[in-house]
Amino acid sequence: VGGAWTPSDFTGDIHKFCHEMASILTSKYGVTFHYNCKPSSLEFISNKFDAVVIAAGVGSEQLANSVGDSLGIYPVKGYSITINNVDPKYLPQVSLLDDQAKIVTSTLGNRFRVAGTAELAGENYDIRRDRIQPLLDWVHKNFPNINTHDYTQWACLRPMTPNMLPVIKQSKKNTKVFYHAGHGHLGWTLSPATAKQVVELIKNAND
C-alpha cells in the first residue's frame, strides 16, 4: 500500500466562494446579476452588449449552436455525497484520491464530501441508488467511525470535451461572443487562469 502526498494541495467550499465573490463584485465593482434568465439565443444577447462571455457549463453547447458554433462539450454525470455533522477527529485533514476506487474526498468543516463515478447519460440529473451506495460503502470500509446516517446526495453534469481541455476562444460566427467553458471536473481549479485568457481575448478584440 502506498500513496503520494502533495503539501500544496488544498480544498475549499466553492458554494461559499461563489457567494462571497458575487458579494464583492456587487459592492466593489457595481456588477448587476440577473438570475433565472433563459435567453433563446446568443444573437439576442449580443445585440444588447459589446461583448458576451458564455460560461454556462453543459448549457454552453446549445447557446453556441444558436450562432453556428460547436464546442464539442458533452455532459458527464458525477455523483457525490456530503456527510453532515461529523466529529472532526474522525475526518481526514487532507483531500484524498483513491485511485483504484476512482473516489475523491474533501473535508469541509464538520462535513465530509465523497465523490466519484463518470456516467454517460446525456443531460440527465436523476440520482441512481446504485451509484450512491458504493460511495457510502467506501466510507464504511475506510472510515468506520463516521456515522453516515445524516447525508445529502448530489448528481452533477461535468462539461467535458473530447481532449479534456477547456474551450477558451472568440466565436468566428459572432465576434462579440467569447467562450469560457468545457472545464470538465476541474472548473474551479482551472478557471482563474483561463478567465485571464478570456480577458486578454476581449481586450485584444477591442483594441
Backbone hydrogen bonds in HBPLUS format (Angstrom, degrees):
<---DONOR---> <-ACCEPTOR-->    atom                        ^
c    i                          cat <-CA-CA->   ^        H-A-AA   ^      H-
h    n   atom  resd res      DA  || num        DHA   H-A  angle D-A-AA Bond
n    s   type  num  typ     dist DA aas  dist angle  dist       angle   num
A0009-ASP N   A0006-THR O   3.00 MM   3  5.58 164.0  2.03 121.2 126.5     1
A0017-PHE N   A0013-ASP O   3.02 MM   4  6.27 158.4  2.06 150.2 157.2     2
A0018-CYS N   A0014-ILE O   2.90 MM   4  6.04 163.8  1.93 148.6 151.2     3
A0019-HIS N   A0015-HIS O   3.15 MM   4  6.35 160.2  2.20 146.1 151.5     4
A0020-GLU N   A0016-LYS O   2.99 MM   4  6.17 162.4  2.02 151.0 155.7     5
A0021-MET N   A0017-PHE O   2.87 MM   4  6.07 158.4  1.91 151.0 157.7     6
A0022-ALA N   A0018-CYS O   2.92 MM   4  6.06 159.4  1.97 147.3 152.4     7
A0023-SER N   A0019-HIS O   3.05 MM   4  6.26 151.0  2.13 142.3 150.2     8
A0024-ILE N   A0020-GLU O   3.00 MM   4  6.30 157.2  2.05 150.5 155.8     9
A0025-LEU N   A0021-MET O   2.89 MM   4  6.10 164.0  1.92 153.6 158.2    10
A0026-THR N   A0022-ALA O   3.00 MM   4  6.11 146.8  2.11 140.3 148.9    11
A0027-SER N   A0023-SER O   2.96 MM   4  6.15 172.9  1.97 153.3 155.0    12
A0028-LYS N   A0024-ILE O   2.82 MM   4  5.49 160.8  1.85 147.1 153.8    13
A0029-TYR N   A0025-LEU O   3.23 MM   4  5.03 137.7  2.42 108.2 119.9    14
A0031-VAL N   A0025-LEU O   3.02 MM   6  5.53 172.6  2.03 138.3 136.0    15
A0046-SER N   A0042-LEU O   2.81 MM   4  5.91 177.9  1.81 163.2 163.8    16
A0047-ASN N   A0043-GLU O   3.27 MM   4  6.28 138.2  2.45 140.0 148.0    17
A0048-LYS N   A0045-ILE O   2.95 MM   3  5.61 160.8  1.99 120.0 126.3    18
A0052-VAL N   A0176-LYS O   2.80 MM 124  6.06 157.5  1.85 163.9 162.4    19
A0178-PHE N   A0052-VAL O   2.76 MM 126  6.05 153.0  1.83 166.5 171.9    20
A0054-ILE N   A0178-PHE O   2.76 MM 124  6.17 164.6  1.78 164.0 167.0    21
A0180-HIS N   A0054-ILE O   2.87 MM 126  5.86 164.4  1.90 160.2 155.0    22
A0059-GLY N   A0056-ALA O   2.93 MM   3  5.15 135.4  2.13 144.6 137.2    23
A0060-SER N   A0057-GLY O   3.07 MM   3  5.60 165.0  2.09 114.9 119.7    24
A0063-LEU N   A0059-GLY O   3.39 MM   4  6.68 164.6  2.41 149.8 153.9    25
A0064-ALA N   A0060-SER O   2.86 MM   4  6.02 156.5  1.92 150.3 157.3    26
A0065-ASN N   A0061-GLU O   2.91 MM   4  6.14 154.4  1.98 148.1 155.2    27
A0066-SER N   A0062-GLN O   3.25 MM   4  6.49 134.3  2.47 137.9 148.4    28
A0066-SER N   A0063-LEU O   3.16 MM   3  5.25 134.0  2.38  96.1 108.2    29
A0067-VAL N   A0064-ALA O   3.12 MM   3  5.75 162.1  2.15 116.2 121.4    30
A0069-ASP N   A0064-ALA O   2.91 MM   5  4.91 153.0  1.98 143.6 134.6    31
A0068-GLY N   A0065-ASN O   3.05 MM   3  4.83 160.1  2.09 100.4 106.3    32
A0074-TYR N   A0160-MET O   2.79 MM  86  5.33 159.2  1.84 151.9 158.6    33
A0160-MET N   A0074-TYR O   3.01 MM  86  5.33 154.9  2.07 152.8 147.9    34
A0076-VAL N   A0158-ARG O   2.94 MM  82  4.98 161.3  1.98 137.8 143.9    35
A0158-ARG N   A0076-VAL O   2.83 MM  82  4.98 167.5  1.84 135.6 133.4    36
A0077-LYS N   A0119-GLU O   2.83 MM  42  4.87 147.4  1.94 160.9 150.5    37
A0119-GLU N   A0077-LYS O   2.86 MM  42  4.87 155.2  1.92 139.1 146.7    38
A0078-GLY N   A0156-CYS O   2.86 MM  78  5.36 156.5  1.91 147.9 155.4    39
A0156-CYS N   A0078-GLY O   2.91 MM  78  5.36 161.2  1.94 151.9 158.3    40
A0079-TYR N   A0116-GLY O   3.23 MM  37  5.76 169.8  2.24 163.3 164.7    41
A0116-GLY N   A0079-TYR O   2.99 MM  37  5.76 159.9  2.03 163.2 167.2    42
A0080-SER N   A0154-TRP O   2.94 MM  74  5.23 153.2  2.01 146.9 148.8    43
A0154-TRP N   A0080-SER O   2.89 MM  74  5.23 142.1  2.03 162.6 161.9    44
A0081-ILE N   A0114-VAL O   2.84 MM  33  5.40 155.4  1.90 153.6 161.5    45
A0114-VAL N   A0081-ILE O   2.89 MM  33  5.40 162.9  1.92 158.5 164.2    46
A0082-THR N   A0152-THR O   2.92 MM  70  5.28 153.6  1.99 145.3 152.2    47
A0152-THR N   A0082-THR O   2.96 MM  70  5.28 152.1  2.04 137.6 145.3    48
A0083-ILE N   A0112-PHE O   2.83 MM  29  5.05 167.4  1.84 144.8 143.4    49
A0112-PHE N   A0083-ILE O   2.94 MM  29  5.05 157.6  1.99 142.2 149.7    50
A0084-ASN N   A0150-ASP O   2.89 MM  66  5.67 160.9  1.92 153.9 160.4    51
A0086-VAL N   A0110-ASN O   2.82 MM  24  5.11 172.9  1.83 155.7 153.2    52
A0090-TYR N   A0087-ASP O   2.91 MM   3  5.84 168.5  1.93 134.0 137.8    53
A0091-LEU N   A0088-PRO O   3.09 MM   3  5.17 162.2  2.12 107.5 113.2    54
A0105-THR N   A0096-LEU O   2.90 MM   9  5.13 146.2  2.02 146.1 148.5    55
A0098-ASP N   A0103-ILE O   2.76 MM   5  5.18 165.4  1.78 166.4 168.5    56
A0102-LYS N   A0098-ASP O   2.77 MM   4  5.65 123.0  2.10 144.3 160.9    57
A0103-ILE N   A0098-ASP O   3.18 MM   5  5.18 155.6  2.24 136.1 142.1    58
A0104-VAL N   A0115-ALA O   2.90 MM  11  5.38 160.6  1.94 151.5 158.1    59
A0115-ALA N   A0104-VAL O   2.85 MM  11  5.38 166.9  1.87 159.2 162.9    60
A0106-SER N   A0113-ARG O   2.89 MM   7  5.14 146.8  2.00 142.5 149.2    61
A0113-ARG N   A0106-SER O   2.87 MM   7  5.14 169.1  1.88 167.2 165.3    62
A0108-LEU N   A0111-ARG O   2.89 MM   3  5.02 162.4  1.92 145.3 149.8    63
A0111-ARG N   A0108-LEU O   2.96 MM   3  5.02 150.0  2.05 114.4 123.6    64
A0124-ASN N   A0122-GLY O   2.98 MM   2  5.59 124.6  2.29 108.9  92.8    65
A0131-ARG N   A0128-ARG O   3.06 MM   3  5.45 157.1  2.11 108.9 116.2    66
A0132-ILE N   A0128-ARG O   3.29 MM   4  6.67 142.8  2.43 143.7 154.0    67
A0132-ILE N   A0129-ARG O   3.13 MM   3  5.08 124.0  2.46  94.9 109.1    68
A0133-GLN N   A0129-ARG O   2.97 MM   4  6.06 169.4  1.99 162.9 163.8    69
A0135-LEU N   A0132-ILE O   3.02 MM   3  5.45 130.6  2.27 110.8 123.6    70
A0136-LEU N   A0132-ILE O   3.24 MM   4  6.64 156.5  2.30 152.4 159.2    71
A0137-ASP N   A0133-GLN O   2.81 MM   4  6.05 162.3  1.84 159.2 164.9    72
A0138-TRP N   A0134-PRO O   2.96 MM   4  6.02 146.5  2.07 135.5 143.9    73
A0139-VAL N   A0135-LEU O   3.19 MM   4  6.51 153.7  2.26 143.8 149.8    74
A0140-HIS N   A0136-LEU O   2.95 MM   4  6.28 163.8  1.98 154.2 158.7    75
A0141-LYS N   A0137-ASP O   2.97 MM   4  6.15 153.7  2.04 146.5 153.0    76
A0142-ASN N   A0138-TRP O   2.98 MM   4  6.12 166.5  2.00 151.5 154.9    77
A0143-PHE N   A0139-VAL O   2.69 MM   4  5.21 152.4  1.77 148.0 153.8    78
A0146-ILE N   A0143-PHE O   3.01 MM   3  5.72 169.0  2.02 126.1 129.7    79
A0160-MET N   A0158-ARG O   3.03 MM   2  5.81 113.6  2.49 115.2  98.6    80
A0184-GLY N   A0159-PRO O   2.84 MM  25  4.57 138.6  2.02 136.8 130.8    81
A0164-MET N   A0161-THR O   3.00 MM   3  4.87 157.4  2.05 105.4 112.5    82
A0167-VAL N   A0181-ALA O   2.68 MM  14  5.32 162.3  1.71 155.4 161.4    83
A0181-ALA N   A0167-VAL O   3.22 MM  14  5.32 163.2  2.25 142.8 146.1    84
A0169-LYS N   A0179-TYR O   3.34 MM  10  5.41 146.9  2.46 127.9 137.1    85
A0179-TYR N   A0169-LYS O   2.78 MM  10  5.41 168.7  1.79 166.5 170.5    86
A0171-SER N   A0177-VAL O   2.88 MM   6  5.48 177.7  1.88 152.8 153.1    87
A0177-VAL N   A0174-ASN O   2.97 MM   3  5.71 167.5  1.98 126.6 130.8    88
A0186-LEU N   A0183-HIS O   3.09 MM   3  5.62 158.5  2.14 137.7 139.0    89
A0190-LEU N   A0186-LEU O   2.89 MM   4  5.97 165.2  1.92 162.9 164.9    90
A0191-SER N   A0187-GLY O   2.90 MM   4  5.57 155.2  1.96 147.1 154.2    91
A0193-ALA N   A0190-LEU O   3.09 MM   3  5.83 127.0  2.39 122.2 133.1    92
A0194-THR N   A0190-LEU O   3.11 MM   4  6.27 167.7  2.12 152.2 156.1    93
A0195-ALA N   A0191-SER O   2.76 MM   4  5.58 149.4  1.86 146.4 153.1    94
A0197-GLN N   A0194-THR O   3.08 MM   3  4.94 118.2  2.48  90.1 105.5    95
A0198-VAL N   A0194-THR O   3.04 MM   4  6.42 149.7  2.14 146.6 154.2    96
A0199-VAL N   A0195-ALA O   3.00 MM   4  6.32 157.3  2.05 148.7 154.7    97
A0200-GLU N   A0196-LYS O   3.07 MM   4  6.35 155.9  2.13 146.6 152.1    98
A0201-LEU N   A0197-GLN O   3.01 MM   4  6.30 152.0  2.09 145.0 152.9    99
A0202-ILE N   A0198-VAL O   2.97 MM   4  6.29 158.3  2.01 154.4 159.3   100
A0203-LYS N   A0199-VAL O   2.93 MM   4  6.17 161.1  1.96 150.0 155.7   101
A0204-ASN N   A0200-GLU O   2.92 MM   4  6.03 167.8  1.94 151.7 154.8   102
A0205-ALA N   A0201-LEU O   2.98 MM   4  6.10 145.2  2.11 140.2 149.9   103
A0206-ASN N   A0202-ILE O   3.08 MM   4  6.27 138.1  2.26 142.8 152.8   104
A0206-ASN N   A0203-LYS O   3.16 MM   3  5.28 131.0  2.41  97.0 109.7   105
A0207-ASP N   A0203-LYS O   3.08 MM   4  6.24 118.8  2.47 141.8 157.3   106
